[in-house]
Amino acid sequence: MQWQEIVPPERLVYRQGQAPGDSDAFQSTVTLVEEGDKTRITLRSLLNTKAQRDEVVQKYNALEGAKETLGRLAAYAPSIAAGGE
């Protein structure tokens, strides 16, 4: 993974691939927007082709993995807000 842009506390942009120059690498953006006492998180991955997108979704269970990651973040976030780690 190669970080391309970090804009605290709004956005993270990174390129995900196996190695520099990887033709299957793709860009992902995480956007955070405050909404009162909550934060809306948007995950967006821009893959090179529809076939690549379908493979990532099916072979790597990308949608389920994203949901699980957000669930872990939701469980962890209150401890950070309370000053814990």
Backbone as numpy.savetxt, mean C-alpha at the origin, in Angstrom:
# Nx Ny Nz CAx CAy CAz Cx Cy Cz
11.65 -3.31 -3.12 10.80 -2.14 -3.12 11.70 -0.91 -3.12
11.31 0.08 -3.93 12.06 1.33 -4.01 11.11 2.48 -3.73
11.41 3.23 -2.68 10.58 4.39 -2.34 10.81 5.49 -3.37
9.71 6.04 -3.91 9.82 7.09 -4.91 9.39 8.45 -4.37
8.46 8.42 -3.43 7.96 9.68 -2.87 7.40 9.42 -1.47
7.77 10.28 -0.53 7.22 10.23 0.82 6.82 11.65 1.18
5.51 11.83 1.39 4.97 13.14 1.73 4.20 12.99 3.05
4.88 13.18 4.19 4.19 13.03 5.47 3.15 14.12 5.65
2.03 13.85 6.19 1.43 12.55 6.46 0.42 12.17 5.39
0.68 12.52 4.14 -0.31 12.39 3.08 -0.15 11.20 2.14
1.11 10.90 1.74 1.25 9.96 0.62 2.59 9.23 0.67
2.53 7.96 0.25 3.72 7.14 0.03 3.61 6.58 -1.39
4.68 6.67 -2.13 4.71 6.10 -3.48 5.95 5.22 -3.56
5.77 3.99 -4.04 6.91 3.09 -4.16 6.77 2.20 -5.38
7.89 1.72 -5.84 7.93 0.79 -6.96 8.27 -0.57 -6.38
7.47 -1.55 -6.73 7.65 -2.89 -6.20 8.08 -3.82 -7.31
9.20 -4.50 -7.09 9.73 -5.45 -8.07 10.82 -6.28 -7.44
11.32 -7.25 -8.20 12.34 -8.16 -7.68 13.73 -7.55 -7.69
14.00 -6.68 -8.68 15.33 -6.09 -8.82 15.23 -4.84 -9.68
16.23 -3.97 -9.64 16.21 -2.81 -10.53 16.07 -3.25 -11.99
15.21 -2.58 -12.72 14.98 -2.91 -14.12 13.99 -4.05 -14.34
13.39 -4.54 -13.28 12.41 -5.64 -13.37 11.24 -5.21 -14.24
11.00 -5.91 -15.34 9.91 -5.53 -16.26 8.53 -5.79 -15.65
8.47 -6.60 -14.60 7.19 -6.86 -13.93 6.95 -5.92 -12.75
7.88 -5.02 -12.48 7.73 -4.07 -11.36 6.53 -3.17 -11.62
5.92 -2.70 -10.54 4.77 -1.80 -10.67 4.80 -0.77 -9.56
4.07 0.30 -9.78 4.03 1.41 -8.83 2.80 1.31 -7.94
3.00 1.58 -6.66 1.89 1.61 -5.71 1.90 2.95 -4.98
0.69 3.44 -4.68 0.53 4.69 -3.96 -0.40 4.45 -2.78
0.02 4.93 -1.62 -0.81 4.89 -0.42 -1.14 6.34 -0.09
-2.42 6.66 -0.06 -2.86 8.02 0.24 -3.61 8.01 1.56
-3.31 8.99 2.43 -3.97 9.11 3.74 -4.66 10.46 3.81
-5.95 10.45 4.18 -6.74 11.68 4.28 -7.44 11.68 5.64
-7.20 12.72 6.42 -7.88 12.84 7.71 -9.35 13.15 7.49
-10.20 12.46 8.22 -11.64 12.69 8.19 -12.12 12.70 9.63
-12.05 13.87 10.26 -12.41 13.97 11.68 -11.41 13.22 12.51
-11.87 12.27 13.32 -10.97 11.50 14.17 -10.54 10.19 13.51
-10.78 10.06 12.20 -10.40 8.86 11.46 -9.52 9.25 10.28
-8.93 8.26 9.68 -8.11 8.47 8.49 -8.56 7.51 7.40
-8.83 8.06 6.22 -9.17 7.22 5.07 -7.87 6.87 4.36
-7.66 5.58 4.13 -6.46 5.11 3.44 -6.88 4.54 2.10
-6.22 5.00 1.04 -6.47 4.48 -0.30 -5.19 3.82 -0.79
-5.31 2.58 -1.23 -4.19 1.84 -1.80 -4.44 1.72 -3.30
-3.45 2.09 -4.09 -3.62 1.99 -5.54 -2.33 1.45 -6.13
-2.47 0.40 -6.93 -1.32 -0.18 -7.62 -1.55 -0.05 -9.11
-0.55 0.45 -9.80 -0.62 0.64 -11.24 0.29 -0.39 -11.89
-0.34 -1.45 -12.41 0.42 -2.52 -13.04 0.54 -2.26 -14.54
1.44 -2.99 -15.17 1.76 -2.72 -16.57 0.68 -3.19 -17.54
0.00 -4.28 -17.22 -1.03 -4.83 -18.10 -2.17 -5.41 -17.26
-3.30 -5.63 -17.92 -4.42 -6.28 -17.25 -4.03 -7.71 -16.83
-3.29 -8.39 -17.69 -2.86 -9.76 -17.38 -1.98 -9.78 -16.13
-1.10 -8.81 -16.00 -0.26 -8.73 -14.81 -1.12 -8.46 -13.58
-2.09 -7.56 -13.70 -2.99 -7.27 -12.59 -3.74 -8.53 -12.17
-4.27 -9.25 -13.16 -5.02 -10.48 -12.86 -4.14 -11.51 -12.16
-2.89 -11.63 -12.61 -1.97 -12.58 -11.98 -1.68 -12.20 -10.53
-1.43 -10.92 -10.28 -1.14 -10.46 -8.92 -2.35 -10.70 -8.01
-3.53 -10.43 -8.51 -4.75 -10.63 -7.72 -4.97 -12.11 -7.44
-4.82 -12.95 -8.45 -5.12 -14.37 -8.30 -3.99 -15.15 -7.63
-2.78 -15.01 -8.13 -1.65 -15.81 -7.65 -1.19 -15.40 -6.26
-1.19 -14.09 -5.99 -0.67 -13.60 -4.72 -1.75 -13.13 -3.76
-3.03 -13.31 -4.15 -4.15 -12.90 -3.29 -4.00 -11.45 -2.82
-3.68 -10.57 -3.76 -3.37 -9.18 -3.43 -4.51 -8.46 -2.72
-5.73 -8.69 -3.14 -6.86 -7.98 -2.51 -7.04 -8.42 -1.07
-6.99 -9.71 -0.84 -7.13 -10.23 0.53 -5.95 -9.78 1.38
-4.76 -9.81 0.81 -3.57 -9.36 1.54 -3.66 -7.91 1.96
-4.18 -7.06 1.07 -4.35 -5.64 1.41 -5.34 -5.47 2.54
-6.44 -6.23 2.50 -7.44 -6.15 3.56 -6.85 -6.58 4.90
-6.05 -7.65 4.88 -5.42 -8.13 6.12 -4.43 -7.11 6.66
-3.65 -6.50 5.77 -2.68 -5.49 6.19 -3.38 -4.30 6.82
-4.47 -3.84 6.20 -5.22 -2.72 6.77 -5.86 -3.10 8.10
-6.28 -4.34 8.23 -6.83 -4.80 9.50 -5.80 -4.78 10.61
-4.58 -5.22 10.30 -3.49 -5.18 11.30 -3.15 -3.74 11.66
-3.15 -2.86 10.65 -2.88 -1.45 10.92 -3.96 -0.86 11.83
-5.21 -1.19 11.57 -6.31 -0.68 12.40 -6.18 -1.16 13.84
-5.71 -2.38 14.02 -5.54 -2.91 15.37 -4.34 -2.27 16.07
-3.32 -1.91 15.30 -2.09 -1.35 15.86 -2.19 0.16 16.12
-2.92 0.86 15.30 -2.98 2.33 15.35 -3.36 2.89 16.72
-4.32 2.31 17.45 -4.67 2.90 18.75 -3.49 2.93 19.73
-2.59 1.95 19.66 -1.46 1.97 20.58 -0.50 3.12 20.23
-0.38 3.45 18.97 0.47 4.58 18.56 -0.18 5.88 19.02
-1.48 5.99 18.82 -2.21 7.20 19.23 -2.10 7.42 20.74
-2.01 6.33 21.49 -1.91 6.43 22.95 -0.46 6.63 23.42
0.47 6.69 22.46 1.88 6.90 22.81 2.67 5.64 22.99
2.10 4.49 22.66 2.82 3.22 22.77 3.53 2.89 21.48
4.12 1.71 21.46 4.81 1.25 20.24 4.36 -0.11 19.85
